[in-house]
Amino acid sequence: MKKLIALGVIVLSMNANAACTEDFNKGLSEFDFAMTYFNTGASSYQLAVDESRGQGRRSVICSHLLKSTTGFDVAKSSFTNCGSAFNSAISSCSGQSSDIARENAGVCAENTEVATNNYQQVALTLKRTCFIAAESGNIILPKIQEI
């Protein structure tokens, strides 16, 4: 399950180090961006499930599954960037700000794993649901690129 970032706004405001503030803000920005896409992936998957219980129009289901894989793929990348930014903040910050950055880097890493697992599961469902024609046996979905 995705986790939320601990905000150290008060602690951060007391820290005069500009690099710390910049790293922290980048981490928060990447986290927000990742959460937007993660939520898009989750809601699109739910729409695909709902459609499969109704009329089951394959074209609609496939559209939702494709949007879901895209959402989880982008979320994975942004959660990775989030972790990198907070890892930089661990070094550039001090005291409690550094501790909060360490906690946030861990949250980003856990969320990266969740987004990656969700992507893999939805991509498998997409492949099995939408590429079932005899000639599509060799369809290979793109893997998440490692940074």
CNS distance restraints for C-alpha pairs under 8 A (distance, minus, plus):
assign (resid   1 and name CA) (resid 111 and name CA) 7.56 0.50 0.50
assign (resid   1 and name CA) (resid 114 and name CA) 6.53 0.50 0.50
assign (resid   2 and name CA) (resid 110 and name CA) 7.40 0.50 0.50
assign (resid   2 and name CA) (resid 111 and name CA) 5.25 0.50 0.50
assign (resid   2 and name CA) (resid 114 and name CA) 6.59 0.50 0.50
assign (resid   3 and name CA) (resid 107 and name CA) 6.14 0.50 0.50
assign (resid   3 and name CA) (resid 110 and name CA) 7.65 0.50 0.50
assign (resid   3 and name CA) (resid 111 and name CA) 6.56 0.50 0.50
assign (resid   4 and name CA) (resid 107 and name CA) 7.00 0.50 0.50
assign (resid   5 and name CA) (resid  28 and name CA) 7.91 0.50 0.50
assign (resid   5 and name CA) (resid  31 and name CA) 7.76 0.50 0.50
assign (resid   5 and name CA) (resid 104 and name CA) 5.54 0.50 0.50
assign (resid   5 and name CA) (resid 107 and name CA) 6.52 0.50 0.50
assign (resid   5 and name CA) (resid 108 and name CA) 7.89 0.50 0.50
assign (resid   6 and name CA) (resid 100 and name CA) 6.91 0.50 0.50
assign (resid   6 and name CA) (resid 103 and name CA) 7.51 0.50 0.50
assign (resid   6 and name CA) (resid 104 and name CA) 6.31 0.50 0.50
assign (resid   7 and name CA) (resid 100 and name CA) 7.68 0.50 0.50
assign (resid   8 and name CA) (resid  12 and name CA) 5.61 0.50 0.50
assign (resid   8 and name CA) (resid  97 and name CA) 6.70 0.50 0.50
assign (resid   8 and name CA) (resid 100 and name CA) 6.47 0.50 0.50
assign (resid   9 and name CA) (resid  13 and name CA) 5.94 0.50 0.50
assign (resid  10 and name CA) (resid  14 and name CA) 6.56 0.50 0.50
assign (resid  11 and name CA) (resid  15 and name CA) 6.59 0.50 0.50
assign (resid  11 and name CA) (resid  96 and name CA) 6.84 0.50 0.50
assign (resid  11 and name CA) (resid  97 and name CA) 5.92 0.50 0.50
assign (resid  12 and name CA) (resid  20 and name CA) 7.98 0.50 0.50
assign (resid  12 and name CA) (resid  21 and name CA) 6.69 0.50 0.50
assign (resid  12 and name CA) (resid  97 and name CA) 6.02 0.50 0.50
assign (resid  15 and name CA) (resid  20 and name CA) 7.70 0.50 0.50
assign (resid  15 and name CA) (resid  21 and name CA) 7.79 0.50 0.50
assign (resid  15 and name CA) (resid  93 and name CA) 7.60 0.50 0.50
assign (resid  15 and name CA) (resid  94 and name CA) 7.87 0.50 0.50
assign (resid  15 and name CA) (resid  97 and name CA) 7.54 0.50 0.50
assign (resid  17 and name CA) (resid  21 and name CA) 6.54 0.50 0.50
assign (resid  17 and name CA) (resid  92 and name CA) 7.50 0.50 0.50
assign (resid  17 and name CA) (resid  93 and name CA) 6.94 0.50 0.50
assign (resid  18 and name CA) (resid  22 and name CA) 6.11 0.50 0.50
assign (resid  19 and name CA) (resid  23 and name CA) 6.02 0.50 0.50
assign (resid  19 and name CA) (resid  89 and name CA) 7.65 0.50 0.50
assign (resid  19 and name CA) (resid  92 and name CA) 5.92 0.50 0.50
assign (resid  19 and name CA) (resid  93 and name CA) 7.66 0.50 0.50
assign (resid  20 and name CA) (resid  24 and name CA) 6.02 0.50 0.50
assign (resid  20 and name CA) (resid  89 and name CA) 5.32 0.50 0.50
assign (resid  20 and name CA) (resid  92 and name CA) 4.85 0.50 0.50
assign (resid  20 and name CA) (resid  93 and name CA) 4.76 0.50 0.50
assign (resid  21 and name CA) (resid  25 and name CA) 6.00 0.50 0.50
assign (resid  21 and name CA) (resid  89 and name CA) 7.90 0.50 0.50
assign (resid  22 and name CA) (resid  26 and name CA) 6.13 0.50 0.50
assign (resid  23 and name CA) (resid  27 and name CA) 6.20 0.50 0.50
assign (resid  23 and name CA) (resid  85 and name CA) 5.36 0.50 0.50
assign (resid  23 and name CA) (resid  86 and name CA) 6.40 0.50 0.50
assign (resid  23 and name CA) (resid  88 and name CA) 6.21 0.50 0.50
assign (resid  23 and name CA) (resid  89 and name CA) 5.06 0.50 0.50
assign (resid  23 and name CA) (resid  92 and name CA) 7.70 0.50 0.50
assign (resid  24 and name CA) (resid  28 and name CA) 6.24 0.50 0.50
assign (resid  24 and name CA) (resid  85 and name CA) 6.78 0.50 0.50
assign (resid  24 and name CA) (resid  86 and name CA) 6.13 0.50 0.50
assign (resid  24 and name CA) (resid  89 and name CA) 5.85 0.50 0.50
assign (resid  24 and name CA) (resid 101 and name CA) 7.21 0.50 0.50
assign (resid  25 and name CA) (resid  29 and name CA) 6.03 0.50 0.50
assign (resid  26 and name CA) (resid  30 and name CA) 6.10 0.50 0.50
assign (resid  26 and name CA) (resid  82 and name CA) 7.23 0.50 0.50
assign (resid  26 and name CA) (resid  85 and name CA) 6.02 0.50 0.50
assign (resid  27 and name CA) (resid  31 and name CA) 6.06 0.50 0.50
assign (resid  27 and name CA) (resid  81 and name CA) 7.32 0.50 0.50
assign (resid  27 and name CA) (resid  82 and name CA) 4.46 0.50 0.50
assign (resid  27 and name CA) (resid  83 and name CA) 6.93 0.50 0.50
assign (resid  27 and name CA) (resid  84 and name CA) 7.63 0.50 0.50
assign (resid  27 and name CA) (resid  85 and name CA) 4.80 0.50 0.50
assign (resid  27 and name CA) (resid  86 and name CA) 5.47 0.50 0.50
assign (resid  28 and name CA) (resid  32 and name CA) 6.16 0.50 0.50
assign (resid  28 and name CA) (resid  82 and name CA) 7.03 0.50 0.50
assign (resid  29 and name CA) (resid  33 and name CA) 6.23 0.50 0.50
assign (resid  29 and name CA) (resid  82 and name CA) 7.77 0.50 0.50
assign (resid  30 and name CA) (resid  34 and name CA) 6.02 0.50 0.50
assign (resid  30 and name CA) (resid  78 and name CA) 5.44 0.50 0.50
assign (resid  30 and name CA) (resid  79 and name CA) 6.63 0.50 0.50
assign (resid  30 and name CA) (resid  81 and name CA) 6.34 0.50 0.50
assign (resid  30 and name CA) (resid  82 and name CA) 4.96 0.50 0.50
assign (resid  31 and name CA) (resid  35 and name CA) 6.09 0.50 0.50
assign (resid  31 and name CA) (resid  78 and name CA) 6.72 0.50 0.50
assign (resid  31 and name CA) (resid  79 and name CA) 6.04 0.50 0.50
assign (resid  31 and name CA) (resid  82 and name CA) 5.56 0.50 0.50
assign (resid  31 and name CA) (resid 108 and name CA) 7.40 0.50 0.50
assign (resid  32 and name CA) (resid  36 and name CA) 6.31 0.50 0.50
assign (resid  33 and name CA) (resid  37 and name CA) 6.60 0.50 0.50
assign (resid  33 and name CA) (resid  75 and name CA) 7.44 0.50 0.50
assign (resid  33 and name CA) (resid  78 and name CA) 6.72 0.50 0.50
assign (resid  34 and name CA) (resid  38 and name CA) 5.94 0.50 0.50
assign (resid  34 and name CA) (resid  74 and name CA) 6.86 0.50 0.50
assign (resid  34 and name CA) (resid  75 and name CA) 4.18 0.50 0.50
assign (resid  34 and name CA) (resid  76 and name CA) 7.13 0.50 0.50
assign (resid  34 and name CA) (resid  77 and name CA) 7.70 0.50 0.50
assign (resid  34 and name CA) (resid  78 and name CA) 4.96 0.50 0.50
assign (resid  34 and name CA) (resid  79 and name CA) 5.73 0.50 0.50
assign (resid  35 and name CA) (resid  39 and name CA) 5.95 0.50 0.50
assign (resid  35 and name CA) (resid  75 and name CA) 6.63 0.50 0.50
assign (resid  36 and name CA) (resid  40 and name CA) 6.26 0.50 0.50
assign (resid  36 and name CA) (resid  75 and name CA) 7.75 0.50 0.50
assign (resid  37 and name CA) (resid  41 and name CA) 6.09 0.50 0.50
assign (resid  37 and name CA) (resid  71 and name CA) 4.60 0.50 0.50
assign (resid  37 and name CA) (resid  72 and name CA) 6.49 0.50 0.50
assign (resid  37 and name CA) (resid  74 and name CA) 6.32 0.50 0.50
assign (resid  37 and name CA) (resid  75 and name CA) 5.26 0.50 0.50
assign (resid  38 and name CA) (resid  42 and name CA) 6.22 0.50 0.50
assign (resid  38 and name CA) (resid  71 and name CA) 5.59 0.50 0.50
assign (resid  38 and name CA) (resid  72 and name CA) 5.36 0.50 0.50
assign (resid  38 and name CA) (resid  74 and name CA) 7.79 0.50 0.50
assign (resid  38 and name CA) (resid  75 and name CA) 5.21 0.50 0.50
assign (resid  38 and name CA) (resid 115 and name CA) 6.99 0.50 0.50
assign (resid  39 and name CA) (resid  43 and name CA) 6.02 0.50 0.50
assign (resid  39 and name CA) (resid  71 and name CA) 7.59 0.50 0.50
assign (resid  40 and name CA) (resid  44 and name CA) 5.93 0.50 0.50
assign (resid  40 and name CA) (resid  67 and name CA) 7.83 0.50 0.50
assign (resid  40 and name CA) (resid  68 and name CA) 6.70 0.50 0.50
assign (resid  40 and name CA) (resid  71 and name CA) 5.62 0.50 0.50
assign (resid  41 and name CA) (resid  45 and name CA) 6.14 0.50 0.50
assign (resid  41 and name CA) (resid  67 and name CA) 6.56 0.50 0.50
assign (resid  41 and name CA) (resid  68 and name CA) 3.80 0.50 0.50
assign (resid  41 and name CA) (resid  69 and name CA) 6.39 0.50 0.50
assign (resid  41 and name CA) (resid  70 and name CA) 6.96 0.50 0.50
assign (resid  41 and name CA) (resid  71 and name CA) 4.22 0.50 0.50
assign (resid  41 and name CA) (resid  72 and name CA) 5.32 0.50 0.50
assign (resid  42 and name CA) (resid  46 and name CA) 6.28 0.50 0.50
assign (resid  42 and name CA) (resid  68 and name CA) 6.47 0.50 0.50
assign (resid  42 and name CA) (resid  71 and name CA) 7.90 0.50 0.50
assign (resid  42 and name CA) (resid  72 and name CA) 7.93 0.50 0.50
assign (resid  43 and name CA) (resid  47 and name CA) 6.21 0.50 0.50
assign (resid  43 and name CA) (resid  68 and name CA) 7.58 0.50 0.50
assign (resid  44 and name CA) (resid  48 and name CA) 6.31 0.50 0.50
assign (resid  44 and name CA) (resid  64 and name CA) 5.08 0.50 0.50
assign (resid  44 and name CA) (resid  65 and name CA) 6.59 0.50 0.50
assign (resid  44 and name CA) (resid  67 and name CA) 6.26 0.50 0.50
assign (resid  44 and name CA) (resid  68 and name CA) 5.04 0.50 0.50
assign (resid  45 and name CA) (resid  49 and name CA) 6.30 0.50 0.50
assign (resid  45 and name CA) (resid  64 and name CA) 6.20 0.50 0.50
assign (resid  45 and name CA) (resid  65 and name CA) 5.78 0.50 0.50
assign (resid  45 and name CA) (resid  68 and name CA) 5.45 0.50 0.50
assign (resid  45 and name CA) (resid 122 and name CA) 7.62 0.50 0.50
assign (resid  46 and name CA) (resid  50 and name CA) 6.09 0.50 0.50
assign (resid  47 and name CA) (resid  51 and name CA) 6.07 0.50 0.50
assign (resid  47 and name CA) (resid  61 and name CA) 7.70 0.50 0.50
assign (resid  47 and name CA) (resid  64 and name CA) 6.46 0.50 0.50
assign (resid  48 and name CA) (resid  52 and name CA) 6.17 0.50 0.50
assign (resid  48 and name CA) (resid  60 and name CA) 7.36 0.50 0.50
assign (resid  48 and name CA) (resid  61 and name CA) 4.65 0.50 0.50
assign (resid  48 and name CA) (resid  62 and name CA) 7.40 0.50 0.50
assign (resid  48 and name CA) (resid  64 and name CA) 5.26 0.50 0.50
assign (resid  48 and name CA) (resid  65 and name CA) 6.17 0.50 0.50
assign (resid  49 and name CA) (resid  53 and name CA) 6.49 0.50 0.50
assign (resid  49 and name CA) (resid  61 and name CA) 7.58 0.50 0.50
assign (resid  50 and name CA) (resid  54 and name CA) 6.51 0.50 0.50
assign (resid  51 and name CA) (resid  55 and name CA) 6.44 0.50 0.50
assign (resid  51 and name CA) (resid  56 and name CA) 5.29 0.50 0.50
assign (resid  51 and name CA) (resid  57 and name CA) 6.98 0.50 0.50
assign (resid  51 and name CA) (resid  60 and name CA) 7.36 0.50 0.50
assign (resid  51 and name CA) (resid  61 and name CA) 6.18 0.50 0.50
assign (resid  52 and name CA) (resid  56 and name CA) 4.19 0.50 0.50
assign (resid  52 and name CA) (resid  57 and name CA) 7.20 0.50 0.50
assign (resid  52 and name CA) (resid  58 and name CA) 7.93 0.50 0.50
assign (resid  52 and name CA) (resid  61 and name CA) 6.69 0.50 0.50
assign (resid  56 and name CA) (resid  60 and name CA) 7.94 0.50 0.50
assign (resid  56 and name CA) (resid  61 and name CA) 7.09 0.50 0.50
assign (resid  57 and name CA) (resid  61 and name CA) 6.28 0.50 0.50
assign (resid  58 and name CA) (resid  62 and name CA) 5.91 0.50 0.50
assign (resid  58 and name CA) (resid 129 and name CA) 7.70 0.50 0.50
assign (resid  58 and name CA) (resid 130 and name CA) 7.15 0.50 0.50
assign (resid  59 and name CA) (resid  63 and name CA) 6.15 0.50 0.50
assign (resid  59 and name CA) (resid 130 and name CA) 7.95 0.50 0.50
assign (resid  60 and name CA) (resid  64 and name CA) 6.33 0.50 0.50
assign (resid  61 and name CA) (resid  65 and name CA) 6.16 0.50 0.50
assign (resid  62 and name CA) (resid  66 and name CA) 6.01 0.50 0.50
assign (resid  62 and name CA) (resid 126 and name CA) 6.49 0.50 0.50
assign (resid  62 and name CA) (resid 129 and name CA) 7.24 0.50 0.50
assign (resid  62 and name CA) (resid 130 and name CA) 5.81 0.50 0.50
assign (resid  63 and name CA) (resid  67 and name CA) 6.26 0.50 0.50
assign (resid  64 and name CA) (resid  68 and name CA) 6.06 0.50 0.50
assign (resid  65 and name CA) (resid  69 and name CA) 6.24 0.50 0.50
assign (resid  65 and name CA) (resid 122 and name CA) 6.66 0.50 0.50
assign (resid  65 and name CA) (resid 123 and name CA) 7.65 0.50 0.50
assign (resid  65 and name CA) (resid 125 and name CA) 7.80 0.50 0.50
assign (resid  65 and name CA) (resid 126 and name CA) 5.82 0.50 0.50
assign (resid  66 and name CA) (resid  70 and name CA) 6.31 0.50 0.50
assign (resid  66 and name CA) (resid 123 and name CA) 7.87 0.50 0.50
assign (resid  66 and name CA) (resid 126 and name CA) 6.94 0.50 0.50
assign (resid  67 and name CA) (resid  71 and name CA) 6.17 0.50 0.50
assign (resid  68 and name CA) (resid  72 and name CA) 6.29 0.50 0.50
assign (resid  68 and name CA) (resid 119 and name CA) 7.77 0.50 0.50
assign (resid  68 and name CA) (resid 122 and name CA) 7.15 0.50 0.50
assign (resid  69 and name CA) (resid  73 and name CA) 6.00 0.50 0.50
assign (resid  69 and name CA) (resid 119 and name CA) 5.31 0.50 0.50
assign (resid  69 and name CA) (resid 122 and name CA) 6.09 0.50 0.50
assign (resid  69 and name CA) (resid 123 and name CA) 6.07 0.50 0.50
assign (resid  70 and name CA) (resid  74 and name CA) 6.15 0.50 0.50
assign (resid  71 and name CA) (resid  75 and name CA) 6.07 0.50 0.50
assign (resid  72 and name CA) (resid  76 and name CA) 6.03 0.50 0.50
assign (resid  72 and name CA) (resid 115 and name CA) 5.26 0.50 0.50
assign (resid  72 and name CA) (resid 116 and name CA) 6.91 0.50 0.50
assign (resid  72 and name CA) (resid 118 and name CA) 6.62 0.50 0.50
assign (resid  72 and name CA) (resid 119 and name CA) 5.24 0.50 0.50
assign (resid  73 and name CA) (resid  77 and name CA) 6.49 0.50 0.50
assign (resid  73 and name CA) (resid 115 and name CA) 7.12 0.50 0.50
assign (resid  73 and name CA) (resid 116 and name CA) 7.08 0.50 0.50
assign (resid  73 and name CA) (resid 119 and name CA) 6.19 0.50 0.50
assign (resid  73 and name CA) (resid 144 and name CA) 6.38 0.50 0.50
assign (resid  74 and name CA) (resid  78 and name CA) 6.23 0.50 0.50
assign (resid  75 and name CA) (resid  79 and name CA) 5.92 0.50 0.50
assign (resid  75 and name CA) (resid 112 and name CA) 7.49 0.50 0.50
assign (resid  75 and name CA) (resid 115 and name CA) 6.33 0.50 0.50
assign (resid  76 and name CA) (resid  80 and name CA) 6.19 0.50 0.50
assign (resid  76 and name CA) (resid 111 and name CA) 7.58 0.50 0.50
assign (resid  76 and name CA) (resid 112 and name CA) 4.92 0.50 0.50
assign (resid  76 and name CA) (resid 113 and name CA) 7.58 0.50 0.50
assign (resid  76 and name CA) (resid 115 and name CA) 5.20 0.50 0.50
assign (resid  76 and name CA) (resid 116 and name CA) 5.91 0.50 0.50
assign (resid  77 and name CA) (resid  81 and name CA) 6.37 0.50 0.50
assign (resid  77 and name CA) (resid 112 and name CA) 7.58 0.50 0.50
assign (resid  78 and name CA) (resid  82 and name CA) 6.00 0.50 0.50
assign (resid  79 and name CA) (resid  83 and name CA) 6.22 0.50 0.50
assign (resid  79 and name CA) (resid 108 and name CA) 5.26 0.50 0.50
assign (resid  79 and name CA) (resid 109 and name CA) 6.95 0.50 0.50
assign (resid  79 and name CA) (resid 111 and name CA) 6.46 0.50 0.50
assign (resid  79 and name CA) (resid 112 and name CA) 5.23 0.50 0.50
assign (resid  80 and name CA) (resid  84 and name CA) 6.37 0.50 0.50
assign (resid  80 and name CA) (resid 108 and name CA) 6.74 0.50 0.50
assign (resid  80 and name CA) (resid 109 and name CA) 6.77 0.50 0.50
assign (resid  80 and name CA) (resid 112 and name CA) 6.07 0.50 0.50
assign (resid  81 and name CA) (resid  85 and name CA) 6.20 0.50 0.50
assign (resid  82 and name CA) (resid  86 and name CA) 6.27 0.50 0.50
assign (resid  82 and name CA) (resid 105 and name CA) 7.12 0.50 0.50
assign (resid  82 and name CA) (resid 108 and name CA) 5.99 0.50 0.50
assign (resid  83 and name CA) (resid  87 and name CA) 5.98 0.50 0.50
assign (resid  83 and name CA) (resid 104 and name CA) 7.42 0.50 0.50
assign (resid  83 and name CA) (resid 105 and name CA) 4.52 0.50 0.50
assign (resid  83 and name CA) (resid 106 and name CA) 7.23 0.50 0.50
assign (resid  83 and name CA) (resid 107 and name CA) 7.94 0.50 0.50
assign (resid  83 and name CA) (resid 108 and name CA) 5.06 0.50 0.50
assign (resid  83 and name CA) (resid 109 and name CA) 6.07 0.50 0.50
assign (resid  84 and name CA) (resid  88 and name CA) 6.26 0.50 0.50
assign (resid  84 and name CA) (resid 105 and name CA) 7.35 0.50 0.50
assign (resid  85 and name CA) (resid  89 and name CA) 6.26 0.50 0.50
assign (resid  85 and name CA) (resid 105 and name CA) 7.91 0.50 0.50
assign (resid  86 and name CA) (resid  90 and name CA) 6.22 0.50 0.50
assign (resid  86 and name CA) (resid 101 and name CA) 5.17 0.50 0.50
assign (resid  86 and name CA) (resid 102 and name CA) 6.74 0.50 0.50
assign (resid  86 and name CA) (resid 104 and name CA) 6.49 0.50 0.50
assign (resid  86 and name CA) (resid 105 and name CA) 5.09 0.50 0.50
assign (resid  87 and name CA) (resid  91 and name CA) 6.97 0.50 0.50
assign (resid  87 and name CA) (resid 101 and name CA) 6.95 0.50 0.50
assign (resid  87 and name CA) (resid 102 and name CA) 6.73 0.50 0.50
assign (resid  87 and name CA) (resid 105 and name CA) 6.00 0.50 0.50
assign (resid  88 and name CA) (resid  92 and name CA) 6.23 0.50 0.50
assign (resid  89 and name CA) (resid  93 and name CA) 5.44 0.50 0.50
assign (resid  89 and name CA) (resid  98 and name CA) 6.54 0.50 0.50
assign (resid  89 and name CA) (resid 101 and name CA) 5.88 0.50 0.50
assign (resid  90 and name CA) (resid  94 and name CA) 7.40 0.50 0.50
assign (resid  90 and name CA) (resid  97 and name CA) 7.76 0.50 0.50
assign (resid  90 and name CA) (resid  98 and name CA) 4.57 0.50 0.50
assign (resid  90 and name CA) (resid  99 and name CA) 7.13 0.50 0.50
assign (resid  90 and name CA) (resid 101 and name CA) 5.43 0.50 0.50
assign (resid  90 and name CA) (resid 102 and name CA) 5.87 0.50 0.50
assign (resid  91 and name CA) (resid  98 and name CA) 7.13 0.50 0.50
assign (resid  92 and name CA) (resid  98 and name CA) 7.71 0.50 0.50
assign (resid  93 and name CA) (resid  97 and name CA) 5.78 0.50 0.50
assign (resid  93 and name CA) (resid  98 and name CA) 4.91 0.50 0.50
assign (resid  94 and name CA) (resid  98 and name CA) 4.89 0.50 0.50
assign (resid  94 and name CA) (resid  99 and name CA) 7.90 0.50 0.50
assign (resid  95 and name CA) (resid  99 and name CA) 6.59 0.50 0.50
assign (resid  96 and name CA) (resid 100 and name CA) 6.17 0.50 0.50
assign (resid  97 and name CA) (resid 101 and name CA) 6.12 0.50 0.50
assign (resid  98 and name CA) (resid 102 and name CA) 6.18 0.50 0.50
assign (resid  99 and name CA) (resid 103 and name CA) 6.33 0.50 0.50
assign (resid 100 and name CA) (resid 104 and name CA) 6.12 0.50 0.50
assign (resid 101 and name CA) (resid 105 and name CA) 6.05 0.50 0.50
assign (resid 102 and name CA) (resid 106 and name CA) 6.40 0.50 0.50
assign (resid 103 and name CA) (resid 107 and name CA) 6.41 0.50 0.50
assign (resid 104 and name CA) (resid 108 and name CA) 6.19 0.50 0.50
assign (resid 105 and name CA) (resid 109 and name CA) 6.22 0.50 0.50
assign (resid 106 and name CA) (resid 110 and name CA) 6.23 0.50 0.50
assign (resid 107 and name CA) (resid 111 and name CA) 6.13 0.50 0.50
assign (resid 108 and name CA) (resid 112 and name CA) 6.04 0.50 0.50
assign (resid 109 and name CA) (resid 113 and name CA) 6.45 0.50 0.50
assign (resid 110 and name CA) (resid 114 and name CA) 6.40 0.50 0.50
assign (resid 111 and name CA) (resid 115 and name CA) 6.04 0.50 0.50
assign (resid 112 and name CA) (resid 116 and name CA) 6.06 0.50 0.50
assign (resid 113 and name CA) (resid 117 and name CA) 6.13 0.50 0.50
assign (resid 114 and name CA) (resid 118 and name CA) 6.09 0.50 0.50
assign (resid 115 and name CA) (resid 119 and name CA) 6.04 0.50 0.50
assign (resid 116 and name CA) (resid 120 and name CA) 6.25 0.50 0.50
assign (resid 116 and name CA) (resid 144 and name CA) 7.85 0.50 0.50
assign (resid 117 and name CA) (resid 121 and name CA) 6.25 0.50 0.50
assign (resid 118 and name CA) (resid 122 and name CA) 6.06 0.50 0.50
assign (resid 119 and name CA) (resid 123 and name CA) 5.86 0.50 0.50
assign (resid 120 and name CA) (resid 124 and name CA) 6.18 0.50 0.50
assign (resid 121 and name CA) (resid 125 and name CA) 6.32 0.50 0.50
assign (resid 122 and name CA) (resid 126 and name CA) 5.98 0.50 0.50
assign (resid 123 and name CA) (resid 127 and name CA) 6.10 0.50 0.50
assign (resid 123 and name CA) (resid 141 and name CA) 7.26 0.50 0.50
assign (resid 124 and name CA) (resid 128 and name CA) 6.17 0.50 0.50
assign (resid 125 and name CA) (resid 129 and name CA) 5.86 0.50 0.50
assign (resid 126 and name CA) (resid 130 and name CA) 5.55 0.50 0.50
assign (resid 126 and name CA) (resid 131 and name CA) 7.43 0.50 0.50
assign (resid 127 and name CA) (resid 131 and name CA) 5.21 0.50 0.50
assign (resid 127 and name CA) (resid 132 and name CA) 7.45 0.50 0.50
assign (resid 127 and name CA) (resid 139 and name CA) 7.81 0.50 0.50
assign (resid 127 and name CA) (resid 141 and name CA) 7.61 0.50 0.50
assign (resid 128 and name CA) (resid 132 and name CA) 6.17 0.50 0.50
assign (resid 131 and name CA) (resid 136 and name CA) 5.64 0.50 0.50
assign (resid 131 and name CA) (resid 137 and name CA) 7.53 0.50 0.50
assign (resid 131 and name CA) (resid 139 and name CA) 7.30 0.50 0.50
assign (resid 132 and name CA) (resid 136 and name CA) 6.31 0.50 0.50
assign (resid 132 and name CA) (resid 137 and name CA) 7.24 0.50 0.50
assign (resid 133 and name CA) (resid 137 and name CA) 7.22 0.50 0.50
